[in-house]
Every structure is written in C-alpha cells, then in structure tokens.
C-alpha cells in the first residue's frame, strides 16, 4: 500500500479523527457534485466525459499539496501482487465470459468502436482517475482512520478500509441515475484487494480498464 504517516488514530483526539472523516467524505461529495452538475447543467453536458477524470485526478492533490505519485500507489507492483492480479483476473474473465455468453446475452457484439480506442479511453478516462482517487488516495486514508482493521491473513485478507472505500466507489456511481450501478461494489473490493496485495494501483488500473472493455464487448455499449 502507499506509505502512511506515522500518526495513528489512537494518537489523535476524537475531534481530529472526526475532521479527517469529514475531509474523506467531503472529497467524495465534491467529486459527486461535480459529476452530477456536468450531467444536469446544459452547458456542461458536452464536457461531462472529462469532468469525472479531472475531479478524481486532481482532488487528492488539491486537498493535500504534499502528496507524491508514490503515496497514491503509482509505484512498481511487487511480484506476489502481480501473480494475484494475473490469476484472479483470469478466473474472473473466464467466469464472466461463460455467464454472459451462455446464460445472459448470447454472442458478444463487441464495443461500438475499435478495441484499441476503447481500451485507451477506459484507461485514461475511467481506470486511471478512479483508481488513483479511490484505491490510491481514499483507501490508505480510511486504513489509517480505521486503525488498519482487517480479517484474514496474507493474500486472503480483507481490510475494513477496502470495504468502506468499495462502498464509496459504489455510491458515487449513483450519480448516473441507475441503482444497478451499486453492483460496482464487488469489483471495487477486487481492485482494493489487488492494490493491497501489490502495493501499487497499477494492477487495479489495468484490470479495471480490461473489465470495462469486457463489459463493453459483451453488451455492445
């Protein structure tokens, strides 16, 4: 995981911890408000595809001017994290293909544009900004605020910070006006786990983009 400061929740007074949580939720609310405004305000609608990426990429650095790329997980992933990403990605991809191809939608129509263009768009406008904001910035902060609470050991470890951040990731998708978008809670957990396993957000970024591409290919959207 990205480096954490030495100050732990137990070293701070309740007011400081409450202020930190307000700052954490405030960042989510600010991003959601910007995205919602871009969808509602007529003259902002042409730019709505760019509002979310800009908000997610810049809000952490605006709120904390001391942040570095390393602190938000833009580092080289470790070997065990890469193995976890490859193995889990292959299992999930196989399951997704079988379920969607044979039980839900039938033959995949493919994405509406070329695969290369769609993958690049998913990387730049979805996966990179969302993973930097949620797994790179929010999740380490939540981990500090929750005192590193976790269940399980080693690779099979679930942290409270991952649960909280995945929930925030799901809730912010409600700005699209679709209740079914809450289902992104589950890939959010996966991306958070990958980040914790690898010490980097890059595996989550790549698999996030590939997951979106797979959904586009399966649904034609």
DRENPA-3360 file (N, C-alpha, C; in nm, 2 decimals, always signed):
BEGIN
1 = XXXXXXXX = +0.08/-0.12/+0.00/+0.00/+0.00/+0.00/+0.09/+0.12/+0.00 ~ +0.03/+0.24/-0.05/+0.11/+0.36/-0.04/+0.15/+0.39/+0.10 ~ +0.26/+0.47/+0.12/+0.31/+0.49/+0.25/+0.21/+0.57/+0.34 ~ +0.21/+0.54/+0.46/+0.12/+0.61/+0.56/+0.20/+0.69/+0.66 ~ +0.15/+0.80/+0.70/+0.23/+0.87/+0.81/+0.23/+0.80/+0.94 ~ +0.32/+0.84/+1.02/+0.34/+0.77/+1.15/+0.23/+0.79/+1.25 ~ +0.15/+0.90/+1.23/+0.04/+0.93/+1.32/-0.07/+0.83/+1.30 ~ -0.11/+0.76/+1.41/-0.22/+0.67/+1.41/-0.35/+0.73/+1.47;
9 = XXXXXXXX = -0.47/+0.67/+1.45/-0.59/+0.72/+1.51/-0.58/+0.73/+1.66 ~ -0.51/+0.64/+1.72/-0.50/+0.64/+1.87/-0.42/+0.76/+1.92 ~ -0.34/+0.81/+1.84/-0.25/+0.93/+1.88/-0.32/+1.06/+1.86 ~ -0.44/+1.06/+1.81/-0.51/+1.19/+1.79/-0.64/+1.19/+1.87 ~ -0.69/+1.31/+1.89/-0.81/+1.33/+1.97/-0.93/+1.30/+1.88 ~ -1.05/+1.28/+1.94/-1.17/+1.25/+1.86/-1.20/+1.36/+1.76 ~ -1.18/+1.48/+1.80/-1.21/+1.59/+1.70/-1.12/+1.58/+1.58 ~ -0.99/+1.55/+1.59/-0.90/+1.53/+1.48/-0.95/+1.42/+1.39;
17 = XXXXXXXX = -0.99/+1.31/+1.45/-1.04/+1.19/+1.37/-1.17/+1.23/+1.30 ~ -1.26/+1.30/+1.37/-1.38/+1.34/+1.30/-1.35/+1.43/+1.19 ~ -1.26/+1.53/+1.20/-1.22/+1.62/+1.10/-1.17/+1.54/+0.98 ~ -1.09/+1.44/+1.00/-1.03/+1.36/+0.90/-1.14/+1.28/+0.82 ~ -1.24/+1.23/+0.89/-1.35/+1.16/+0.82/-1.43/+1.26/+0.74 ~ -1.46/+1.38/+0.79/-1.53/+1.48/+0.72/-1.45/+1.52/+0.59 ~ -1.32/+1.52/+0.60/-1.24/+1.55/+0.48/-1.25/+1.44/+0.38 ~ -1.25/+1.31/+0.43/-1.26/+1.20/+0.35/-1.40/+1.19/+0.27;
25 = XXXXXXXX = -1.51/+1.21/+0.35/-1.64/+1.21/+0.28/-1.66/+1.34/+0.20 ~ -1.60/+1.45/+0.24/-1.61/+1.57/+0.17/-1.55/+1.56/+0.03 ~ -1.44/+1.49/+0.01/-1.38/+1.47/-0.12/-1.48/+1.39/-0.21 ~ -1.54/+1.29/-0.15/-1.64/+1.21/-0.23/-1.75/+1.29/-0.27 ~ -1.81/+1.37/-0.18/-1.92/+1.46/-0.21/-1.89/+1.56/-0.31 ~ -1.77/+1.62/-0.31/-1.72/+1.72/-0.40/-1.72/+1.66/-0.54 ~ -1.66/+1.54/-0.55/-1.65/+1.47/-0.68/-1.79/+1.44/-0.74 ~ -1.88/+1.39/-0.65/-2.01/+1.35/-0.69/-2.09/+1.47/-0.74;
33 = XXXXXXXX = -2.07/+1.59/-0.67/-2.14/+1.71/-0.70/-2.09/+1.76/-0.84 ~ -1.96/+1.75/-0.87/-1.91/+1.79/-1.00/-1.96/+1.71/-1.11 ~ -1.97/+1.58/-1.09/-2.02/+1.48/-1.19/-2.17/+1.51/-1.21 ~ -2.24/+1.52/-1.11/-2.39/+1.54/-1.12/-2.41/+1.67/-1.19 ~ -2.34/+1.78/-1.16/-2.36/+1.91/-1.23/-2.33/+1.90/-1.37 ~ -2.23/+1.82/-1.41/-2.20/+1.80/-1.55/-2.31/+1.73/-1.63 ~ -2.39/+1.65/-1.56/-2.50/+1.58/-1.62/-2.63/+1.66/-1.63 ~ -2.64/+1.75/-1.53/-2.76/+1.82/-1.52/-2.76/+1.96/-1.59;
41 = XXXXXXXX = -2.65/+2.03/-1.57/-2.64/+2.17/-1.63/-2.62/+2.16/-1.78 ~ -2.71/+2.22/-1.86/-2.70/+2.20/-2.00/-2.56/+2.24/-2.06 ~ -2.50/+2.35/-2.03/-2.38/+2.39/-2.10/-2.26/+2.31/-2.06 ~ -2.28/+2.23/-1.95/-2.16/+2.14/-1.90/-2.17/+2.00/-1.96 ~ -2.29/+1.97/-2.02/-2.30/+1.83/-2.07/-2.20/+1.79/-2.17 ~ -2.16/+1.87/-2.27/-2.06/+1.83/-2.37/-1.93/+1.79/-2.30 ~ -1.90/+1.84/-2.18/-1.77/+1.82/-2.11/-1.78/+1.71/-2.01 ~ -1.90/+1.64/-1.99/-1.92/+1.55/-1.88/-1.83/+1.43/-1.88;
49 = XXXXXXXX = -1.78/+1.39/-2.00/-1.69/+1.28/-2.01/-1.55/+1.31/-1.95 ~ -1.53/+1.44/-1.93/-1.40/+1.48/-1.88/-1.40/+1.53/-1.74 ~ -1.52/+1.56/-1.69/-1.54/+1.61/-1.55/-1.49/+1.51/-1.45 ~ -1.54/+1.39/-1.45/-1.51/+1.29/-1.36/-1.36/+1.26/-1.35 ~ -1.29/+1.24/-1.47/-1.15/+1.21/-1.47/-1.07/+1.33/-1.40 ~ -1.11/+1.45/-1.44/-1.03/+1.56/-1.38/-1.05/+1.57/-1.23 ~ -1.18/+1.55/-1.19/-1.21/+1.56/-1.05/-1.13/+1.45/-0.97 ~ -1.13/+1.33/-1.02/-1.06/+1.22/-0.95/-0.91/+1.24/-0.95;
57 = XXXXXXXX = -0.86/+1.29/-1.06/-0.71/+1.30/-1.07/-0.66/+1.42/-0.98 ~ -0.74/+1.53/-0.97/-0.68/+1.65/-0.91/-0.73/+1.67/-0.77 ~ -0.85/+1.62/-0.73/-0.89/+1.65/-0.59/-0.79/+1.60/-0.48 ~ -0.74/+1.48/-0.49/-0.64/+1.45/-0.39/-0.53/+1.54/-0.37 ~ -0.47/+1.59/-0.48/-0.36/+1.68/-0.48/-0.40/+1.82/-0.44 ~ -0.52/+1.86/-0.47/-0.57/+1.99/-0.42/-0.59/+1.99/-0.27 ~ -0.64/+1.88/-0.22/-0.67/+1.87/-0.07/-0.54/+1.84/+0.01 ~ -0.44/+1.78/-0.05/-0.31/+1.75/+0.01/-0.20/+1.79/-0.08;
65 = XXXXXXXX = -0.14/+1.90/-0.06/-0.04/+1.95/-0.15/+0.09/+1.88/-0.14 ~ +0.11/+1.80/-0.03/+0.23/+1.72/-0.01/+0.23/+1.59/-0.07 ~ +0.12/+1.55/-0.13/+0.11/+1.41/-0.19/+0.21/+1.40/-0.31 ~ +0.27/+1.27/-0.32/+0.36/+1.24/-0.43/+0.29/+1.12/-0.50 ~ +0.35/+1.09/-0.62/+0.30/+0.98/-0.70/+0.31/+0.85/-0.62 ~ +0.42/+0.84/-0.55/+0.44/+0.71/-0.47/+0.33/+0.70/-0.36 ~ +0.29/+0.81/-0.30/+0.20/+0.80/-0.19/+0.06/+0.76/-0.24 ~ +0.03/+0.78/-0.37/-0.10/+0.74/-0.42/-0.09/+0.61/-0.50;
73 = XXXXXXXX = +0.02/+0.53/-0.48/+0.03/+0.40/-0.53/+0.08/+0.39/-0.68 ~ +0.13/+0.50/-0.73/+0.18/+0.49/-0.87/+0.33/+0.44/-0.86 ~ +0.34/+0.32/-0.82/+0.47/+0.25/-0.80/+0.47/+0.12/-0.87 ~ +0.59/+0.06/-0.88/+0.60/-0.07/-0.94/+0.54/-0.18/-0.85 ~ +0.45/-0.26/-0.89/+0.39/-0.36/-0.81/+0.48/-0.47/-0.77 ~ +0.46/-0.53/-0.66/+0.55/-0.65/-0.62/+0.51/-0.77/-0.69 ~ +0.60/-0.87/-0.68/+0.57/-1.00/-0.76/+0.45/-1.07/-0.71 ~ +0.43/-1.08/-0.58/+0.31/-1.16/-0.54/+0.18/-1.09/-0.58;
81 = XXXXXXXX = +0.18/-0.95/-0.58/+0.07/-0.88/-0.63/+0.04/-0.90/-0.78 ~ +0.14/-0.91/-0.86/+0.13/-0.94/-1.00/+0.07/-1.08/-1.02 ~ +0.12/-1.18/-0.94/+0.06/-1.31/-0.95/-0.09/-1.31/-0.92 ~ -0.12/-1.24/-0.81/-0.26/-1.24/-0.76/-0.35/-1.17/-0.87 ~ -0.29/-1.07/-0.94/-0.37/-1.00/-1.04/-0.39/-1.09/-1.16 ~ -0.29/-1.16/-1.20/-0.30/-1.25/-1.32/-0.39/-1.36/-1.30 ~ -0.38/-1.43/-1.18/-0.46/-1.55/-1.15/-0.61/-1.51/-1.13 ~ -0.63/-1.40/-1.05/-0.77/-1.36/-1.02/-0.83/-1.31/-1.15;
89 = XXXXXXXX = -0.75/-1.23/-1.22/-0.81/-1.18/-1.35/-0.85/-1.28/-1.45 ~ -0.77/-1.39/-1.46/-0.80/-1.50/-1.55/-0.93/-1.57/-1.50 ~ -0.94/-1.60/-1.37/-1.06/-1.67/-1.32/-1.18/-1.59/-1.34 ~ -1.18/-1.46/-1.31/-1.29/-1.37/-1.32/-1.33/-1.35/-1.47 ~ -1.23/-1.34/-1.56/-1.26/-1.32/-1.70/-1.33/-1.45/-1.76 ~ -1.28/-1.57/-1.72/-1.34/-1.69/-1.76/-1.49/-1.70/-1.71 ~ -1.51/-1.67/-1.59/-1.64/-1.68/-1.53/-1.73/-1.58/-1.60 ~ -1.68/-1.46/-1.62/-1.77/-1.35/-1.69/-1.80/-1.40/-1.83;
97 = XXXXXXXX = -1.71/-1.45/-1.90/-1.74/-1.50/-2.04/-1.84/-1.61/-2.04 ~ -1.83/-1.70/-1.96/-1.92/-1.82/-1.95/-2.06/-1.77/-1.92 ~ -2.07/-1.69/-1.81/-2.21/-1.64/-1.77/-2.27/-1.55/-1.87 ~ -2.20/-1.46/-1.93/-2.26/-1.36/-2.02/-2.29/-1.43/-2.16 ~ -2.20/-1.51/-2.20/-2.21/-1.57/-2.33/-2.32/-1.68/-2.34 ~ -2.32/-1.77/-2.23/-2.41/-1.88/-2.24/-2.54/-1.87/-2.16 ~ -2.54/-1.78/-2.07/-2.66/-1.77/-1.98/-2.73/-1.63/-1.98 ~ -2.67/-1.53/-2.03/-2.73/-1.40/-2.03/-2.75/-1.34/-2.17;
105 = XXXXXXXX = -2.65/-1.30/-2.23/-2.67/-1.21/-2.35/-2.64/-1.28/-2.48 ~ -2.58/-1.40/-2.48/-2.55/-1.47/-2.61/-2.42/-1.42/-2.67 ~ -2.41/-1.42/-2.80/-2.29/-1.38/-2.87/-2.26/-1.23/-2.84 ~ -2.13/-1.21/-2.81/-2.09/-1.07/-2.78/-2.09/-0.98/-2.91 ~ -2.15/-0.87/-2.91/-2.15/-0.78/-3.03/-2.02/-0.70/-3.04 ~ -1.94/-0.69/-2.93/-1.82/-0.61/-2.93/-1.85/-0.47/-2.90 ~ -1.74/-0.39/-2.86/-1.76/-0.25/-2.83/-1.80/-0.17/-2.96 ~ -1.86/-0.05/-2.94/-1.90/+0.02/-3.06/-1.79/+0.09/-3.14;
113 = XXXXXXXX = -1.67/+0.10/-3.08/-1.55/+0.14/-3.15/-1.44/+0.04/-3.15 ~ -1.33/+0.06/-3.21/-1.22/-0.04/-3.21/-1.18/-0.07/-3.07 ~ -1.13/-0.19/-3.05/-1.09/-0.24/-2.92/-0.97/-0.15/-2.87 ~ -0.88/-0.11/-2.95/-0.77/-0.03/-2.91/-0.81/+0.11/-2.86 ~ -0.90/+0.17/-2.93/-0.96/+0.30/-2.90/-1.03/+0.29/-2.77 ~ -1.12/+0.19/-2.75/-1.20/+0.18/-2.63/-1.11/+0.15/-2.51 ~ -1.01/+0.06/-2.53/-0.92/+0.03/-2.41/-0.84/+0.16/-2.37 ~ -0.80/+0.24/-2.46/-0.73/+0.36/-2.43/-0.82/+0.46/-2.36;
121 = XXXXXXXX = -0.94/+0.47/-2.40/-1.04/+0.56/-2.34/-1.07/+0.51/-2.20 ~ -1.08/+0.38/-2.18/-1.11/+0.32/-2.04/-0.99/+0.35/-1.95 ~ -0.87/+0.34/-2.00/-0.75/+0.36/-1.92/-0.75/+0.51/-1.87 ~ -0.76/+0.60/-1.97/-0.74/+0.74/-1.94/-0.86/+0.81/-1.87 ~ -0.98/+0.77/-1.91/-1.10/+0.84/-1.86/-1.18/+0.76/-1.75 ~ -1.14/+0.64/-1.72/-1.21/+0.57/-1.61/-1.11/+0.51/-1.52 ~ -1.03/+0.41/-1.56/-0.95/+0.33/-1.47/-0.84/+0.41/-1.40 ~ -0.76/+0.49/-1.47/-0.66/+0.57/-1.40/-0.71/+0.67/-1.30;
129 = XXXXXXXX = -0.80/+0.76/-1.34/-0.85/+0.85/-1.24/-0.93/+0.79/-1.13 ~ -1.01/+0.69/-1.15/-1.09/+0.63/-1.05/-1.00/+0.55/-0.95 ~ -0.91/+0.48/-1.00/-0.82/+0.40/-0.91/-0.73/+0.50/-0.83 ~ -0.68/+0.60/-0.89/-0.60/+0.70/-0.82/-0.68/+0.76/-0.70 ~ -0.80/+0.80/-0.73/-0.88/+0.86/-0.63/-0.93/+0.76/-0.52 ~ -0.98/+0.65/-0.56/-1.04/+0.56/-0.46/-0.93/+0.47/-0.39 ~ -0.86/+0.39/-0.47/-0.76/+0.30/-0.41/-0.63/+0.37/-0.38 ~ -0.59/+0.47/-0.46/-0.47/+0.53/-0.43/-0.47/+0.63/-0.31;
137 = XXXXXXXX = -0.58/+0.70/-0.30/-0.59/+0.81/-0.20/-0.69/+0.78/-0.09 ~ -0.81/+0.75/-0.12/-0.91/+0.72/-0.02/-0.88/+0.60/+0.07 ~ -0.85/+0.49/+0.00/-0.83/+0.37/+0.08/-0.72/+0.37/+0.18 ~ -0.60/+0.43/+0.15/-0.50/+0.44/+0.26/-0.54/+0.53/+0.37 ~ -0.62/+0.64/+0.34/-0.67/+0.73/+0.44/-0.76/+0.65/+0.53 ~ -0.85/+0.58/+0.47/-0.95/+0.50/+0.55/-0.88/+0.40/+0.64 ~ -0.77/+0.34/+0.58/-0.70/+0.24/+0.66/-0.64/+0.30/+0.79 ~ -0.59/+0.43/+0.77/-0.53/+0.50/+0.89/-0.64/+0.53/+0.99;
145 = XXXXXXXX = -0.75/+0.58/+0.94/-0.86/+0.62/+1.03/-0.92/+0.50/+1.10 ~ -0.92/+0.38/+1.04/-0.98/+0.26/+1.09/-0.88/+0.18/+1.17 ~ -0.76/+0.23/+1.18/-0.65/+0.16/+1.26/-0.60/+0.03/+1.20 ~ -0.62/+0.02/+1.06/-0.57/-0.10/+1.00/-0.65/-0.22/+1.02 ~ -0.77/-0.21/+1.06/-0.85/-0.33/+1.10/-0.87/-0.42/+0.98 ~ -0.86/-0.55/+1.00/-0.86/-0.64/+0.89/-0.90/-0.78/+0.94 ~ -0.95/-0.86/+0.84/-0.98/-1.00/+0.87/-0.91/-1.09/+0.78 ~ -0.86/-1.21/+0.83/-0.79/-1.30/+0.75/-0.64/-1.27/+0.75;
153 = XXXXXXXX = -0.56/-1.35/+0.67/-0.42/-1.33/+0.68/-0.36/-1.34/+0.53 ~ -0.24/-1.28/+0.52/-0.17/-1.29/+0.39/-0.25/-1.24/+0.28 ~ -0.25/-1.32/+0.17/-0.32/-1.29/+0.05/-0.47/-1.29/+0.07 ~ -0.52/-1.37/+0.16/-0.67/-1.38/+0.19/-0.70/-1.29/+0.30 ~ -0.68/-1.16/+0.28/-0.70/-1.06/+0.38/-0.80/-0.96/+0.33 ~ -0.90/-0.93/+0.42/-1.00/-0.82/+0.38/-0.99/-0.71/+0.48 ~ -0.96/-0.59/+0.44/-0.95/-0.48/+0.53/-1.08/-0.40/+0.54 ~ -1.10/-0.34/+0.66/-1.22/-0.25/+0.67/-1.21/-0.14/+0.58;
161 = XXXXXXXX = -1.09/-0.09/+0.55/-1.07/+0.02/+0.46/-1.11/-0.01/+0.32 ~ -1.09/-0.13/+0.28/-1.13/-0.18/+0.15/-1.28/-0.18/+0.14 ~ -1.35/-0.23/+0.24/-1.49/-0.24/+0.24/-1.55/-0.09/+0.24 ~ -1.50/+0.00/+0.32/-1.55/+0.13/+0.32/-1.53/+0.20/+0.19 ~ -1.41/+0.18/+0.13/-1.38/+0.25/+0.00/-1.46/+0.19/-0.11 ~ -1.48/+0.06/-0.11/-1.56/+0.00/-0.22/-1.71/+0.05/-0.21 ~ -1.75/+0.07/-0.09/-1.89/+0.12/-0.07/-1.90/+0.26/-0.13 ~ -1.80/+0.35/-0.10/-1.80/+0.48/-0.15/-1.79/+0.48/-0.31;
169 = XXXXXXXX = -1.71/+0.39/-0.36/-1.70/+0.37/-0.50/-1.83/+0.34/-0.57 ~ -1.91/+0.25/-0.50/-2.04/+0.22/-0.55/-2.14/+0.33/-0.54 ~ -2.14/+0.40/-0.42/-2.23/+0.51/-0.40/-2.22/+0.62/-0.50 ~ -2.09/+0.65/-0.53/-2.07/+0.77/-0.63/-2.12/+0.73/-0.77 ~ -2.13/+0.60/-0.80/-2.19/+0.57/-0.93/-2.34/+0.59/-0.94 ~ -2.40/+0.62/-0.83/-2.54/+0.65/-0.83/-2.57/+0.79/-0.90 ~ -2.47/+0.87/-0.92/-2.49/+1.00/-0.99/-2.53/+0.97/-1.14 ~ -2.52/+0.85/-1.19/-2.56/+0.81/-1.32/-2.71/+0.80/-1.33;
177 = XXXXXXXX = -2.78/+0.79/-1.21/-2.92/+0.77/-1.20/-2.97/+0.63/-1.21 ~ -2.87/+0.53/-1.20/-2.90/+0.39/-1.22/-2.87/+0.32/-1.09 ~ -2.97/+0.26/-1.02/-2.95/+0.19/-0.90/-2.86/+0.07/-0.91 ~ -2.87/+0.01/-1.03/-2.79/-0.12/-1.06/-2.64/-0.09/-1.06 ~ -2.60/+0.04/-1.06/-2.46/+0.07/-1.06/-2.40/+0.04/-0.93 ~ -2.48/+0.02/-0.82/-2.43/-0.02/-0.69/-2.35/-0.15/-0.70 ~ -2.37/-0.23/-0.80/-2.30/-0.36/-0.82/-2.15/-0.34/-0.83 ~ -2.11/-0.22/-0.87/-1.96/-0.20/-0.88/-1.89/-0.21/-0.74;
185 = XXXXXXXX = -1.97/-0.23/-0.64/-1.91/-0.25/-0.51/-1.82/-0.37/-0.51 ~ -1.86/-0.48/-0.58/-1.78/-0.60/-0.59/-1.65/-0.59/-0.67 ~ -1.65/-0.53/-0.79/-1.52/-0.51/-0.85/-1.44/-0.41/-0.77 ~ -1.50/-0.32/-0.70/-1.43/-0.23/-0.61/-1.35/-0.30/-0.51 ~ -1.41/-0.40/-0.45/-1.34/-0.48/-0.35/-1.22/-0.55/-0.41 ~ -1.24/-0.60/-0.53/-1.14/-0.67/-0.60/-1.02/-0.58/-0.63 ~ -1.05/-0.46/-0.68/-0.94/-0.36/-0.71/-0.87/-0.32/-0.58 ~ -0.95/-0.30/-0.47/-0.88/-0.27/-0.34/-0.79/-0.38/-0.29;
193 = XXXXXXXX = -0.84/-0.50/-0.31/-0.76/-0.62/-0.27/-0.63/-0.62/-0.35 ~ -0.64/-0.60/-0.48/-0.52/-0.60/-0.57/-0.42/-0.50/-0.53 ~ -0.47/-0.38/-0.49/-0.38/-0.27/-0.45/-0.31/-0.30/-0.32 ~ -0.38/-0.36/-0.23/-0.32/-0.40/-0.10/-0.22/-0.52/-0.12 ~ -0.25/-0.61/-0.21/-0.16/-0.72/-0.24/-0.03/-0.68/-0.31 ~ -0.04/-0.58/-0.40/+0.07/-0.54/-0.48/+0.15/-0.42/-0.44 ~ +0.09/-0.34/-0.35/+0.15/-0.22/-0.30/+0.15/-0.11/-0.41 ~ +0.06/-0.13/-0.51/+0.06/-0.04/-0.63/-0.09/-0.04/-0.68;
201 = XXXXXXXX = -0.12/+0.08/-0.74/-0.26/+0.08/-0.81/-0.25/+0.04/-0.95 ~ -0.13/+0.01/-1.01/-0.13/-0.03/-1.15/-0.20/-0.16/-1.18 ~ -0.19/-0.27/-1.11/-0.27/-0.38/-1.14/-0.42/-0.35/-1.14 ~ -0.47/-0.27/-1.05/-0.61/-0.24/-1.04/-0.65/-0.15/-1.16 ~ -0.56/-0.06/-1.20/-0.59/+0.02/-1.32/-0.60/-0.06/-1.45 ~ -0.51/-0.15/-1.47/-0.51/-0.23/-1.59/-0.63/-0.32/-1.59 ~ -0.66/-0.39/-1.48/-0.77/-0.48/-1.48/-0.91/-0.41/-1.47 ~ -0.91/-0.29/-1.42/-1.03/-0.21/-1.42/-1.06/-0.17/-1.57;
209 = XXXXXXXX = -0.96/-0.13/-1.65/-0.98/-0.10/-1.79/-1.03/-0.22/-1.87 ~ -0.96/-0.33/-1.84/-1.00/-0.45/-1.91/-1.14/-0.50/-1.88 ~ -1.17/-0.49/-1.75/-1.31/-0.52/-1.71/-1.41/-0.44/-1.78 ~ -1.39/-0.31/-1.79/-1.48/-0.22/-1.86/-1.49/-0.26/-2.01 ~ -1.37/-0.29/-2.07/-1.37/-0.33/-2.21/-1.45/-0.46/-2.23 ~ -1.43/-0.55/-2.13/-1.51/-0.68/-2.14/-1.66/-0.65/-2.14 ~ -1.70/-0.57/-2.05/-1.84/-0.53/-2.04/-1.89/-0.47/-2.17 ~ -1.81/-0.38/-2.22/-1.85/-0.31/-2.35/-1.86/-0.41/-2.46;
217 = XXXXX = -1.77/-0.51/-2.47/-1.77/-0.61/-2.57/-1.89/-0.70/-2.56 ~ -1.92/-0.74/-2.43/-2.03/-0.83/-2.41/-2.17/-0.77/-2.43 ~ -2.18/-0.64/-2.41/-2.31/-0.57/-2.42/-2.32/-0.48/-2.54 ~ -2.21/-0.45/-2.61/-2.22/-0.36/-2.72/-2.23/-0.22/-2.69 ~ -2.21/-0.19/-2.56/-2.23/-0.05/-2.51/-2.10/+0.03/-2.52;
% end
